[in-house]
Amino acid sequence: MNNFSDGEAFGRVNLIGEHLDYNQGCVMPLQINKSVKVFLKKDTAIEGIKIKSENFDYEIVTTAINKKLGDWADFIIGSLYFFSKKYNLKIEQLNIKVQSNLPIGIGVSSSAAVTVSTLRALYGLFNRKIENSELVELAHSVERDFVGVAGGVMDQFASIYGSQDQALFLDTKTNNYNLIKLSDEYIFFIIDSGTQRILTDGSLNKKKEVCKKISSKLNVEYLCRLDELDEDHKKILTNEELDIARHVIYENQRSILGKKALIENNIEEFGSLMTQSHVSLRDLYRVSTRELDLLVDLCNKFGSMGSKLTGAGFGGAIVTLIKKELVEDLKMFIVENYPNAKFL
Ligand code: GLA
């Protein structure tokens, strides 16, 4: 697009380590080959800002960038607002266009992608520079403090530091990370259940609140500081809290084992950890749905090495680890048994 400053950011699939980034645990996202592109241009014919996405038939016009509209565009508006505050700039008369082939609301991090691409375009337009680590924090604060979804830093980190052929193992306690090469024979294949989930409804925030409450009862700063639950811990917690704590603590151990398995190219072990993660998200953390469980079971029955829901859950997509040469047959099997499935 002529005379526009543009920014692009890719989505991600999380391979293991779900709901750990706001508990300071270890996660393992992999970028996917689908992205959001944001184009910005000064336009004196516009009073405030105008936003138009190719994927929606309406246009958004606002002069108040400090206010949420309750729309997907809040990630853009929040980025403008936080950028303007950081540099003490007035942001107005801006024409914004969005192109995206990254599905919204299925757990592949479209929110972080739209935020990061907007910020990248803004840095270009205003000719400013920012370190990657600071960009992660800025994008994360837009999501947490402007839009009000209280996840951790995984999605922004994956979008900025991630890779499409190497998994990113990130310890969210220190933000230290490693990139791990993937096997050429296998693929992490994503299947959308066709049931969207909306995290702005507070479902993720509620889980985070419970984790905070448990940490304070157990006298630790974050749940991932614990490696085990002993008898004393168990006495303090309600049954529901105990399940949540078990998921977080053992999922963190699975992430660390998963890193070792991937480095050693132990696909069987990694697949098994993925399915254990799903079972824990289903039975202990309770963020799965009937549709996600069905897709996971179908893939595993077909011959995947392992499968799990990806992202926050509550609907959305699953990821399955399968031999590349079996993918076309898997697709046929899924369509026969779950006709609403979409393949990414
Ligand atoms: C959402 C959040 C992430 C992470 C995942 C669950 O995608 O944005 O920060 O908490 O859920 O792993």
Boltz pocket constraint, residues with backbone or C-beta under 6 A from the ligand:
constraints:
  - pocket:
      binder: B
      contacts: [[A, 14], [A, 17], [A, 18], [A, 19], [A, 20], [A, 21], [A, 22], [A, 107], [A, 151], [A, 152], [A, 153], [A, 154], [A, 155], [A, 204], [A, 311], [A, 312], [A, 313]]
      max_distance: 6.0
